[in-house]
Amino acid sequence: MILVTGAGGKTGKAVLKAIAARGAPVRTFVRNPAHQAALRSIGADDVIVGEMDDPRALARATGGIAAVYHICPNVSPHELAFARALIGAAKNAGVARFVYHSVLHPQIEAMPHHWNKLRVEEMLFGCGLDFTILQPTAYMQNSLAEWERVVRDGIYRVPYPITTRLSLVDLDDVAEAAALVLTAQGHNAATYELVGTPPLSQIEIAEAFGRALNKTVRAEAEAVEDWDERARAAGMNNAARETLTKMFCAYARDGLTGNPNVLGWLLGRPPTSLATFAARITKT
């Protein structure tokens, strides 16, 4: 059985579906009991509810498990503590495989959540478990936060310059790659960058959405201070807003760029293009 932590979010659900599609039994670990029914409906054989720093909950979650796929809650300030607790529980339970959901370019110290993931990667090197590290870039699905505005007003709004170049990836491709390394041999001690597109400016991304919608869509930069105010009004906590603001500033300075070759090799096919993704979401 495979354990997926952080299974209540969009990444966890996508990975759960992909593992279940390969016929492997899956246990999920979530904080909120309200997720139980939904997770069972999409393939979870077992659901454990608990906190990621609770030794008893982690012991229940890792008991009888062959492999772990660890997803820490997004921009969590507890990334290292949660990973340390889970690695310890996995070792105590005799878990053979540990796959870590990291991020593209964790070496960027200016982005705290990237830097914390690098520290977890370092922890894995000496943990004694068979491990694989996956480093996905920004999801194409992140654009869906602006999709209503794109469709209604023809504006794709981002909190950094529209010339900023980002490499993107389809979350479904990330989930497929995760399921593959969890259920196939030959991926121990590997670190894989999961990138779906070459670097794209926000102008190019907006144009791809426009072609899918058969209308003009233009990219528009929003001041990061305005984004912060909207996020505050929506209830986002201070730590998350600060972390994401630092990320947007790092994007503005350097972008986030990668190469699709590794993901294409893993999947045995070209990664999903932005045009294909845009056409898919336009039809939903």
C-alpha positions as CSV (number, residue, x, y, z in Angstrom):
1,M,0.0,0.0,0.0
2,I,1.1,3.6,-0.8
3,L,0.6,6.5,1.6
4,V,-0.1,9.9,0.2
5,T,0.2,12.8,2.8
6,G,-1.4,16.2,2.3
7,A,-4.0,14.3,0.2
8,G,-6.8,16.8,0.6
9,G,-5.3,19.4,-1.8
10,K,-5.3,19.5,-5.5
11,T,-1.8,17.8,-5.8
12,G,-2.7,15.0,-3.4
13,K,-6.0,14.3,-5.1
14,A,-4.3,14.2,-8.5
15,V,-1.6,11.8,-7.3
16,L,-4.2,9.6,-5.6
17,K,-6.1,9.3,-8.8
18,A,-3.0,8.4,-10.8
19,I,-1.8,5.8,-8.3
20,A,-5.3,4.2,-8.2
21,A,-5.4,4.1,-12.0
22,R,-2.2,2.0,-11.9
23,G,-4.1,-0.5,-9.6
24,A,-2.1,0.1,-6.4
25,P,-3.9,0.4,-3.1
26,V,-3.6,3.9,-1.5
27,R,-3.9,5.2,2.0
28,T,-4.3,8.9,2.4
29,F,-3.3,11.2,5.3
30,V,-5.2,14.4,5.9
31,R,-5.8,16.9,8.6
32,N,-9.5,17.7,7.9
33,P,-12.0,14.8,8.3
34,A,-14.3,16.5,5.8
35,H,-12.0,15.2,3.0
36,Q,-12.7,11.5,3.8
37,A,-15.7,10.9,1.6
38,A,-14.2,12.7,-1.4
39,L,-10.9,10.8,-1.1
40,R,-12.6,7.5,-0.9
41,S,-14.7,8.3,-4.0
42,I,-11.6,8.9,-6.1
43,G,-9.7,5.8,-5.1
44,A,-8.5,5.9,-1.5
45,D,-8.7,2.5,0.2
46,D,-8.0,4.0,3.6
47,V,-8.0,7.5,5.1
48,I,-6.1,8.5,8.3
49,V,-7.0,11.9,9.9
50,G,-4.4,13.6,12.0
51,E,-1.8,16.3,12.4
52,M,1.5,16.0,10.6
53,D,3.4,16.4,13.8
54,D,1.4,13.9,15.8
55,P,3.6,10.8,16.3
56,R,0.5,8.5,17.0
57,A,-1.3,9.7,13.9
58,L,1.9,9.2,11.8
59,A,2.4,5.7,13.3
60,R,-1.1,4.8,12.2
61,A,-0.6,6.3,8.8
62,T,2.8,4.5,8.1
63,G,1.9,1.1,9.5
64,G,1.9,-1.6,6.8
65,I,3.0,0.9,4.1
66,A,5.4,0.0,1.3
67,A,6.0,3.6,0.0
68,V,5.2,7.2,1.0
69,Y,4.5,10.1,-1.2
70,H,5.0,13.2,0.9
71,I,3.3,16.5,0.1
72,C,3.7,19.2,2.7
73,P,0.9,21.8,2.9
74,N,1.6,24.6,0.5
75,V,4.0,27.3,1.8
76,S,3.9,25.7,5.2
77,P,6.5,27.2,7.7
78,H,6.7,23.7,9.2
79,E,8.1,21.9,6.2
80,L,11.2,20.7,7.9
81,A,9.5,19.6,11.1
82,F,6.7,17.7,9.3
83,A,9.3,16.0,7.0
84,R,11.5,15.0,10.0
85,A,8.5,13.6,11.9
86,L,7.3,11.6,8.8
87,I,10.7,10.3,7.9
88,G,11.1,9.1,11.5
89,A,7.7,7.4,11.5
90,A,8.4,5.8,8.1
91,K,11.7,4.3,9.4
92,N,10.1,3.0,12.6
93,A,7.4,1.3,10.5
94,G,9.9,-0.3,8.1
95,V,8.7,1.7,5.0
96,A,10.9,0.9,2.0
97,R,10.4,3.9,-0.3
98,F,10.0,7.6,0.3
99,V,9.1,10.0,-2.6
100,Y,9.3,13.7,-1.8
101,H,7.2,16.3,-3.6
102,S,9.8,19.2,-3.7
103,V,9.9,22.1,-6.2
104,L,11.9,23.2,-9.2
105,H,15.0,25.1,-8.2
106,P,14.8,24.7,-4.4
107,Q,18.3,26.3,-4.3
108,I,16.7,29.8,-4.5
109,E,17.1,31.2,-1.0
110,A,15.0,34.3,-1.8
111,M,11.9,32.0,-1.9
112,P,11.5,30.6,1.7
113,H,9.3,27.6,0.7
114,H,11.9,26.6,-2.0
115,W,14.7,26.9,0.5
116,N,12.9,24.8,3.1
117,K,12.4,22.1,0.5
118,L,16.1,22.1,-0.2
119,R,16.7,21.4,3.5
120,V,14.3,18.5,3.4
121,E,16.1,17.1,0.3
122,E,19.4,17.3,2.3
123,M,17.7,15.5,5.2
124,L,16.7,12.6,2.8
125,F,20.3,12.1,1.7
126,G,21.2,10.8,5.2
127,C,17.9,9.2,6.3
128,G,18.7,5.7,5.3
129,L,15.5,5.2,3.2
130,D,15.3,4.6,-0.5
131,F,14.1,7.9,-1.8
132,T,13.2,9.8,-5.0
133,I,12.8,13.6,-5.2
134,L,10.4,15.2,-7.7
135,Q,10.8,18.9,-8.5
136,P,7.7,20.2,-10.3
137,T,7.6,23.7,-11.7
138,A,4.6,26.0,-11.4
139,Y,1.3,24.2,-12.4
140,M,-0.7,25.2,-15.4
141,Q,-3.7,24.8,-13.1
142,N,-2.6,27.8,-11.1
143,S,-3.9,30.0,-13.9
144,L,-7.4,28.8,-13.1
145,A,-7.5,31.4,-10.2
146,E,-7.7,34.0,-13.0
147,W,-9.8,32.0,-15.4
148,E,-13.1,33.7,-14.8
149,R,-11.5,37.1,-15.5
150,V,-9.8,35.6,-18.6
151,V,-13.1,34.4,-20.0
152,R,-15.1,37.5,-19.0
153,D,-12.7,40.3,-19.6
154,G,-9.9,38.9,-21.8
155,I,-7.4,39.8,-19.1
156,Y,-4.8,37.4,-17.6
157,R,-3.5,39.2,-14.4
158,V,-0.3,38.3,-12.7
159,P,1.6,40.0,-9.8
160,Y,4.9,40.4,-11.6
161,P,5.9,41.9,-15.0
162,I,4.2,40.4,-18.1
163,T,7.7,39.8,-19.6
164,T,8.5,37.3,-16.7
165,R,9.3,33.9,-18.1
166,L,8.0,30.8,-16.4
167,S,8.2,27.1,-17.3
168,L,4.9,25.4,-16.5
169,V,3.7,21.9,-16.0
170,D,0.3,20.1,-16.1
171,L,-0.5,18.8,-12.7
172,D,-1.9,15.6,-14.3
173,D,1.6,15.0,-15.8
174,V,3.1,15.5,-12.4
175,A,0.7,13.0,-10.9
176,E,1.4,10.5,-13.6
177,A,5.1,10.8,-13.0
178,A,4.6,10.4,-9.2
179,A,2.6,7.3,-9.7
180,L,5.2,5.8,-12.0
181,V,8.1,6.3,-9.7
182,L,6.1,4.9,-6.8
183,T,5.1,1.7,-8.6
184,A,8.1,1.0,-10.9
185,Q,11.6,0.0,-10.2
186,G,14.7,2.0,-11.0
187,H,14.1,5.4,-9.5
188,N,16.0,5.1,-6.1
189,A,18.3,8.1,-5.3
190,A,17.0,10.0,-8.4
191,T,16.1,13.7,-8.4
192,Y,13.8,14.6,-11.3
193,E,12.8,18.1,-12.6
194,L,9.2,18.0,-13.7
195,V,8.8,20.7,-16.3
196,G,6.3,20.7,-19.1
197,T,7.1,23.7,-21.2
198,P,10.0,25.9,-22.3
199,P,10.1,29.3,-20.6
200,L,7.1,31.3,-21.6
201,S,6.4,35.0,-21.0
202,Q,3.0,36.0,-19.5
203,I,2.2,37.5,-22.8
204,E,2.7,34.1,-24.5
205,I,0.6,32.4,-21.8
206,A,-2.2,34.9,-22.3
207,E,-2.1,34.5,-26.1
208,A,-2.3,30.7,-25.7
209,F,-5.5,31.1,-23.6
210,G,-6.8,33.6,-26.2
211,R,-6.3,31.0,-29.1
212,A,-8.2,28.4,-27.1
213,L,-11.1,30.8,-26.4
214,N,-11.0,32.3,-29.9
215,K,-10.8,35.8,-28.4
216,T,-8.1,38.4,-27.5
217,V,-6.6,37.8,-24.1
218,R,-3.9,40.2,-22.9
219,A,-1.5,39.8,-19.9
220,E,-1.7,42.5,-17.3
221,A,0.7,43.1,-14.4
222,E,-0.7,43.8,-11.0
223,A,1.3,45.5,-8.3
224,V,2.4,43.0,-5.7
225,E,1.0,45.3,-3.0
226,D,-2.4,45.1,-4.6
227,W,-2.2,41.3,-4.7
228,D,-1.3,41.3,-1.1
229,E,-4.3,43.4,-0.2
230,R,-6.6,41.1,-2.1
231,A,-5.1,38.1,-0.4
232,R,-5.5,39.7,3.0
233,A,-9.1,40.5,2.3
234,A,-9.7,36.8,1.2
235,G,-8.4,35.6,4.6
236,M,-4.9,34.4,3.7
237,N,-2.6,34.4,6.7
238,N,0.4,36.7,7.1
239,A,3.0,34.0,6.7
240,A,1.6,32.7,3.5
241,R,1.2,36.1,2.0
242,E,4.8,37.0,2.9
243,T,6.1,33.8,1.4
244,L,4.2,34.3,-1.8
245,T,5.1,37.9,-2.1
246,K,8.8,36.9,-1.9
247,M,8.1,34.3,-4.6
248,F,6.5,36.9,-6.9
249,C,9.5,39.2,-6.4
250,A,11.9,36.4,-7.2
251,Y,9.9,35.6,-10.3
252,A,10.1,39.2,-11.3
253,R,13.8,39.2,-11.0
254,D,14.8,35.8,-12.5
255,G,11.7,34.0,-13.7
256,L,11.4,30.2,-13.1
257,T,12.7,28.3,-16.0
258,G,13.4,24.7,-16.8
259,N,13.6,22.0,-19.5
260,P,10.9,19.4,-20.4
261,N,13.3,16.6,-21.4
262,V,13.3,14.8,-18.0
263,L,9.5,14.7,-17.7
264,G,9.2,13.6,-21.3
265,W,11.6,10.7,-20.7
266,L,9.8,9.7,-17.5
267,L,6.3,9.7,-19.2
268,G,7.5,8.2,-22.5
269,R,5.7,10.9,-24.3
270,P,6.0,14.7,-24.7
271,P,4.6,16.6,-21.7
272,T,1.3,18.3,-22.1
273,S,1.6,21.6,-23.9
274,L,0.0,24.8,-22.7
275,A,-2.1,24.8,-25.9
276,T,-3.4,21.3,-25.1
277,F,-4.1,22.3,-21.5
278,A,-5.9,25.5,-22.5
279,A,-8.0,23.6,-25.0
280,R,-8.9,21.1,-22.3
281,I,-10.0,23.6,-19.7
282,T,-11.9,25.7,-22.3
283,K,-14.2,22.6,-22.9
284,T,-14.9,22.0,-19.2
